[in-house]
Amino acid sequence: MQLKINKIVRNRAFKALFFLWKQGITGELWNRSNEVSSIIKRITIDQALKAKRLRGEMERIGVDPRGIEIMEDKFEHFVVKLYGLTFRQAAIIKQEMLARGADAAVSWQVCSWAQSNSEAEYEVMLGGTLRQLRQLVTKLKQQPFKLAEVAQRLEEALGNYRNNQPKLTIGDAYYDLSERTLIMGIINLTPDSFSKDGLHGGQHAVDAAIEQAQRMIEAGADILDIGAESTRPGGTAVSEEEEAARLFPVLKELVRAVKVPISIDTYKPAIAEKALEIGATIINDIWGLRSPYDPEHRMAKVAGEAKATVVLMHNQSQPEYKWLMSEVIDSISESIEIALKHGVELEKTIIDPGIGFAKNYEDNLKILQNLNELKVLGRPILLGTSRKSVIGLTLNLPVEERLEGTIATVVWGVAQGARIIRVHDVQAVSRAIKMCDAIRKYE
């Protein structure tokens, strides 16, 4: 029987990973920081060999240190996609890349100078070394037609993508995400959670939540994420009074019982404000501070005034996209802008592509494929795939049998750059992630 069970586990995990892999990988990106004035938009990047490994390989074969300095940026190759360009911008970028011995793929209209619509937007795919792209940036900064703005975005995006070591602060604690991936354990205080693990009802819910939290911490949870309203598709919205009645009795006991940071999964400013007063330190906002129910950005003001850490998730009303990854990154970039404008520190922002929110099955798979593109934003990526429908649809399994698929997606996610993983099954996922981190950090 044990052999049969192990075979089922292996087959499910392999099937989920293979399904993600066979879709292929592309790249898209964004960014925002306190030091720059532009938001990274409409750019995508993929990389052949990471800078750290490249330098290590040169050292291994005995290249002189001076030679490494000269050649390093020649060996770093990137594919970059620029979106929403004008005809002139696309044509000039094409010529400037060719002049540097690199290349740029554009539509035939641009190649033939057959401009049919002055309002049309164009895409350009660049292929070149880091040195060639840096030379392109320098040249574009001297050009008209707003190419200096394109150059600024490209420069910032490349910097963020290559560094990929964003700083994270929660409360007064600093987390070095280059060392290990953080685990966020999910505690649902709802009667209608899609994962069927909701705790709801009086003192029993309080005691059960404390017990669950302690088990999660022992199993490896670094953060606890508590929600008192189901935000699954088709879930029933609850009033502030009902959410408060479910959440606050548990939260008051939990902050005394555990020492790890507590995140509150809510999009209601009043709930978040009270939770922060009680002792929570993170707001996990499924609308990324852009809720249609909060046009005045009260949630951003609450976070800024409380010096809270904020999870900025992508979400929108309908799953309608022209350029999926570009639009997701654009939206998150604007969420970062809102957060900074209202006093949230950059080091206290976390980004989340919002798997399962305003996305169909194919959208979710594409985001998982291209998760690395979010690195251009320069912020820690949180991935929340635990038990979700994209796994159920791929493996044709009910919620309670999606552990292997969950593990496959989070292993993939860490390899793509995710550094915070939000899950129900902490022990199993924590072990898998620990193995991923060991491989990722190995020199």
C-alpha positions in Angstrom: 0.0 0.0 0.0 2.8 2.4 0.9 4.4 1.8 -2.5 1.2 2.6 -4.3 0.7 5.8 -2.3 4.3 6.9 -3.1 3.7 6.2 -6.8 0.6 8.4 -6.8 2.4 11.2 -5.1 5.3 11.1 -7.6 3.0 10.9 -10.6 0.9 13.9 -9.4 3.9 16.1 -8.6 5.6 15.2 -11.9 2.5 15.8 -13.9 2.0 19.2 -12.4 5.7 20.3 -12.9 5.8 18.9 -16.5 2.6 20.7 -17.4 4.1 24.0 -16.2 7.4 23.3 -18.0 6.0 22.4 -21.3 4.2 25.7 -21.7 7.6 27.4 -22.2 9.1 30.5 -20.6 9.0 34.1 -21.8 9.7 37.4 -19.9 8.0 40.7 -19.0 8.6 43.4 -16.4 8.3 46.6 -14.2 9.6 48.6 -11.2 9.4 51.5 -8.8 11.8 52.8 -6.2 12.1 55.9 -3.9 15.1 57.1 -5.8 13.6 57.2 -9.3 10.7 59.1 -10.8 9.5 56.6 -13.4 7.5 53.4 -13.2 8.8 50.4 -15.1 6.2 49.4 -17.6 6.0 47.5 -20.9 9.3 45.7 -20.8 10.1 42.0 -20.5 13.4 40.3 -19.9 14.8 36.7 -20.0 18.4 35.9 -19.3 20.7 33.1 -20.5 23.1 32.9 -17.6 22.9 34.7 -14.2 25.7 37.1 -13.4 26.9 35.4 -10.2 27.1 32.1 -11.9 28.8 33.6 -14.9 31.5 35.2 -12.8 32.0 31.9 -10.9 32.4 30.0 -14.1 35.1 32.5 -15.3 36.9 32.2 -12.0 36.7 28.4 -12.2 38.4 28.2 -15.6 41.1 30.7 -14.4 40.2 33.9 -16.2 42.3 36.8 -15.0 40.3 39.1 -12.7 40.9 42.0 -15.0 39.6 39.9 -17.9 36.5 39.1 -15.9 35.8 42.8 -15.4 36.2 43.4 -19.1 34.2 40.4 -20.4 31.5 40.0 -17.7 28.8 42.2 -19.3 29.6 40.7 -22.8 28.6 37.3 -21.6 25.3 38.3 -19.9 22.6 37.8 -22.6 19.1 39.1 -22.3 15.9 39.1 -24.3 13.9 42.3 -23.6 10.5 43.1 -24.9 9.3 46.7 -25.1 5.6 47.4 -25.4 3.4 50.4 -26.4 6.1 52.1 -28.5 5.4 54.7 -31.2 6.4 54.0 -34.8 9.4 56.3 -34.5 10.5 54.9 -31.2 10.4 51.3 -32.5 12.3 52.3 -35.7 15.1 54.1 -33.9 15.5 51.4 -31.3 15.8 48.8 -34.1 18.6 50.9 -35.8 20.5 51.6 -32.6 20.5 47.9 -31.6 21.8 46.9 -35.1 24.5 49.6 -34.8 25.8 47.8 -31.7 26.0 44.4 -33.2 22.8 43.3 -31.4 19.4 42.7 -32.9 15.8 43.8 -32.5 12.7 42.1 -33.8 10.0 44.4 -35.0 6.9 44.2 -37.2 7.3 44.4 -40.9 5.7 47.8 -41.0 8.6 49.2 -38.9 11.2 47.5 -41.1 9.7 48.8 -44.3 8.7 52.2 -42.8 5.1 51.5 -43.8 3.4 53.5 -41.1 -0.3 53.1 -41.6 -1.7 54.5 -38.3 0.0 57.2 -36.3 -1.9 56.1 -33.2 -0.8 52.5 -33.4 1.4 50.9 -30.7 4.3 48.7 -31.5 6.3 46.0 -29.7 10.1 45.5 -30.0 12.0 42.4 -28.9 15.6 43.0 -28.2 18.4 40.4 -28.1 21.8 41.4 -26.8 24.4 41.4 -24.1 24.3 43.5 -21.0 27.0 45.7 -22.5 25.0 46.3 -25.7 21.9 47.1 -23.8 23.8 49.6 -21.6 25.1 51.2 -24.7 21.6 51.4 -26.1 20.4 53.1 -22.9 23.1 55.7 -23.1 22.3 56.4 -26.7 18.5 56.6 -26.2 18.9 59.1 -23.4 20.2 61.5 -26.0 17.3 60.9 -28.5 14.0 62.8 -29.0 10.5 61.3 -29.2 10.4 60.5 -25.5 13.1 57.8 -25.9 14.9 59.1 -22.8 11.9 57.8 -20.8 12.1 54.4 -22.4 15.8 54.3 -21.6 15.1 55.2 -18.0 12.6 52.3 -17.6 14.9 49.9 -19.4 17.9 50.8 -17.2 15.9 50.4 -14.0 14.3 47.2 -15.1 17.7 45.6 -16.0 19.1 46.7 -12.6 16.2 45.2 -10.7 16.2 42.0 -12.7 19.9 41.4 -12.3 20.1 42.2 -8.7 17.0 40.4 -7.5 17.9 40.8 -3.8 15.1 43.1 -2.5 15.2 44.1 1.1 12.2 43.3 3.3 11.3 44.8 6.6 8.4 43.6 8.8 7.9 45.6 11.9 11.5 46.3 13.1 12.9 43.1 11.7 14.9 42.7 8.5 14.7 39.6 6.4 17.5 38.5 4.1 15.6 36.7 1.3 18.7 35.7 -0.5 19.3 33.3 2.4 16.0 31.5 2.5 12.4 31.6 1.3 9.8 32.5 3.8 6.7 30.4 4.5 3.3 32.2 5.2 0.8 29.8 6.9 -2.9 30.4 6.1 -5.5 30.4 8.9 -9.1 30.8 7.7 -11.7 32.0 10.1 -14.6 31.5 7.6 -17.4 29.0 7.3 -17.1 29.0 3.5 -13.4 28.8 2.7 -12.7 27.1 -0.7 -10.0 25.0 1.1 -12.5 23.6 3.5 -10.4 24.3 6.5 -12.2 27.3 7.9 -12.4 27.8 11.7 -15.6 29.6 12.7 -17.6 30.0 15.8 -17.0 31.4 19.3 -14.3 30.2 21.7 -13.8 27.0 19.8 -12.5 29.1 16.8 -10.1 30.9 19.1 -8.7 27.8 20.6 -8.5 26.0 17.3 -6.8 28.9 15.6 -4.1 29.2 18.4 -3.5 25.4 18.1 -3.3 25.6 14.3 -0.9 28.6 14.5 1.4 26.8 16.9 1.5 23.7 14.7 2.3 25.8 11.7 5.2 27.6 13.4 6.6 24.3 14.6 6.4 23.0 11.0 8.3 26.0 9.6 5.9 29.0 9.2 7.6 32.4 9.3 4.4 34.4 9.0 0.8 33.7 9.8 -1.9 35.1 7.4 -5.4 35.3 9.0 -8.5 36.0 7.0 -12.1 36.2 8.1 -13.8 36.7 4.8 -13.7 34.2 1.9 -12.4 36.0 -1.2 -12.7 32.9 -3.5 -14.7 33.3 -6.8 -18.4 33.2 -5.9 -17.7 33.7 -2.2 -20.2 35.6 0.0 -19.1 39.1 1.0 -19.5 39.9 4.7 -20.0 43.1 6.5 -17.3 44.9 8.6 -19.2 43.9 11.7 -19.2 40.2 10.8 -15.6 40.2 9.7 -14.6 42.0 13.0 -16.6 39.5 15.1 -14.8 36.6 13.4 -11.3 38.1 13.4 -10.6 40.2 16.4 -11.2 37.7 19.3 -8.8 35.3 17.6 -6.2 38.0 16.8 -6.2 39.4 20.4 -5.2 35.9 21.7 -2.9 35.1 18.8 -0.6 38.2 19.2 0.0 37.1 22.8 0.6 33.4 21.9 3.0 33.7 19.0 6.1 35.7 18.1 6.1 35.5 14.3 4.6 38.4 12.3 0.8 38.2 11.7 -0.7 39.3 8.4 -4.3 40.2 8.0 -6.0 39.2 4.8 -8.5 42.0 4.2 -9.4 44.7 1.8 -11.4 46.8 4.3 -9.5 49.8 5.7 -11.3 49.8 9.1 -10.6 46.1 9.7 -6.9 46.6 8.8 -6.6 49.7 11.0 -8.0 47.9 14.1 -6.0 44.7 13.4 -2.8 46.8 13.3 -3.7 48.4 16.6 -4.1 44.9 18.1 -0.7 43.8 16.9 -0.7 42.6 13.3 2.2 44.0 11.2 1.2 43.1 7.7 -1.8 44.0 5.5 -2.5 41.4 2.8 -4.7 43.3 0.4 -6.2 41.4 -2.5 -6.8 44.6 -4.4 -3.3 46.0 -3.9 -4.5 49.3 -2.4 -6.6 49.8 -5.5 -10.0 48.4 -4.4 -13.0 49.7 -6.3 -14.6 50.0 -2.9 -11.8 52.3 -1.7 -11.4 55.1 -4.3 -9.8 57.4 -1.8 -7.1 55.0 -1.0 -7.9 54.8 2.7 -6.2 51.5 3.0 -2.9 53.0 1.7 -3.3 55.8 4.3 -3.8 53.2 7.1 -0.7 51.3 6.1 1.4 54.4 5.8 0.4 55.8 9.1 0.9 52.5 10.9 4.3 51.8 9.2 2.9 48.5 8.2 4.2 46.0 5.6 1.8 45.6 2.7 1.2 42.7 0.3 0.2 44.3 -3.0 -1.7 41.7 -5.1 -2.8 42.1 -8.6 -6.6 42.0 -9.1 -9.2 43.5 -11.4 -12.9 43.2 -12.2 -12.7 40.9 -15.3 -10.1 38.5 -16.7 -9.6 40.5 -19.9 -6.0 41.1 -21.1 -4.1 42.1 -24.2 -0.6 41.6 -22.8 -1.2 39.6 -19.6 2.2 39.9 -17.9 2.6 43.5 -19.0 -0.7 44.5 -17.5 -0.2 42.5 -14.3 3.2 44.2 -13.8 1.7 47.6 -14.8 -1.0 47.3 -12.2 1.4 46.2 -9.4 3.7 49.0 -10.3 0.9 51.5 -9.8 0.1 49.8 -6.5 3.7 50.4 -5.4 3.3 54.0 -6.5 0.2 54.4 -4.4 1.9 52.8 -1.4 4.9 55.1 -1.5 2.7 58.2 -2.1 0.9 57.5 1.2 4.0 56.9 3.3 4.6 53.1 3.0 8.3 52.4 3.0 9.5 50.6 -0.2 11.2 48.0 2.0 7.8 47.2 3.5 6.2 46.2 0.2 5.6 42.7 -1.1 4.2 41.9 -4.5 1.8 39.1 -5.5 0.6 38.3 -9.1 -2.8 37.1 -7.8 -3.1 33.5 -9.0 -6.8 32.8 -9.2 -8.0 36.4 -9.0 -9.5 37.8 -12.3 -7.6 35.1 -14.3 -8.8 32.1 -16.1 -7.0 28.7 -16.2 -4.7 29.7 -19.0 -3.9 33.0 -17.4 -2.8 31.4 -14.2 -0.5 29.0 -16.1 1.1 31.8 -18.1 1.8 33.8 -14.9 3.4 30.8 -13.3 5.5 30.2 -16.5 6.7 33.9 -16.5 6.9 34.6 -12.7 10.5 35.6 -13.1 9.4 38.7 -15.0 8.1 40.2 -11.8 11.7 40.6 -10.6 12.0 43.8 -12.5 9.8 45.5 -9.9 12.6 45.1 -7.4 10.3 43.7 -4.6 9.9 40.3 -3.0 7.5 38.1 -4.9 4.8 36.2 -2.9 3.2 33.2 -4.5 -0.1 31.9 -3.4 -1.2 28.8 -5.3 -2.0 26.5 -2.4 -4.9 24.1 -3.3 -6.2 26.5 -6.0 -8.3 25.6 -9.0 -5.4 25.8 -11.5 -4.1 22.7 -9.7 -7.4 21.0 -9.5 -8.1 21.5 -13.2 -4.7 20.3 -14.2 -4.7 17.2 -12.1 -8.5 16.7 -12.0 -8.5 16.5 -8.2 -10.7 17.9 -5.4 -9.3 20.5 -2.9 -8.3 18.0 -0.3 -6.0 16.1 -2.8 -4.0 19.0 -4.2 -0.9 18.8 -2.0 1.4 17.4 -4.7 0.2 20.0 -7.2 0.8 22.7 -4.7 4.3 21.5 -4.0 5.0 21.4 -7.7 3.9 25.0 -8.2 5.8 26.4 -5.2 9.0 24.6 -6.2 8.6 26.1 -9.7 7.9 29.5 -8.1 11.0 29.5 -6.0 13.1 28.6 -9.0 11.5 31.5 -10.8 12.2 34.0 -8.1 9.4 33.8 -5.5 10.7 34.4 -2.0 7.5 34.1 0.1 5.2 31.2 -0.3 1.6 31.3 1.1 0.3 27.8 1.9 -2.1 25.7 3.9 0.1 22.6 4.3 3.1 24.1 6.0 5.2 21.1 6.9 5.3 19.4 3.5 5.9 22.7 1.6 8.5 23.9 4.1 10.5 20.8 3.5 10.3 21.1 -0.3 11.3 24.8 -0.1 14.2 24.1 2.2 15.5 21.7 -0.5 14.9 24.3 -3.2 16.9 26.9 -1.2 19.8 24.5 -0.7 20.0 24.0 -4.5 19.5 27.7 -5.3 22.3 28.9 -2.9 24.8 26.2 -3.7 28.1 27.6 -5.0 
